[in-house]
Amino acid sequence: MRGRGYFYFNYYIGALNMSSLRLVGGKVSFSSNQCMSLSGMPSLEEVGGHLYLHRSPYSSCENCAGPSNFSQLVTIGSSLQISQSMAGVETLMLSRLQSVGGSVKISDNSDELQSIDMAALTTVAGSLSVRGNADLSALDI
């Protein structure tokens, strides 16, 4: 996909399937979606812009799952931001992520996020900031 993928201020997104998507040339943003059912983008290998995961979903609901599986993602061209709790997401899988062209900010995740796997990360071109994550007990970088 060339361009951007925005998912903002949706009340309910059910059965969102993005399992075949491999490339987004611009940015990918999930922000302030109340209820959604998306396990992630398990085939996504590259995001040309930033990856922004913010309050999606921001309330617990039956069969809701926020974006959590980015296990094939290798490169983010700009920044990575994970902020303000994604209800229903305990583990965020970024296990093949090697390079972030900007900053990494993980902040204010106070509800359920317990672990983030970025074991392959070797390069962050900007700053690395981790703060205010009450339940985050495992960060593998």
Salt bridges, closest charged atoms under 4 A:
GLU45 OE2 - ARG22 NH2 3.20
ASP108 OD1 - ARG131 NH1 3.29
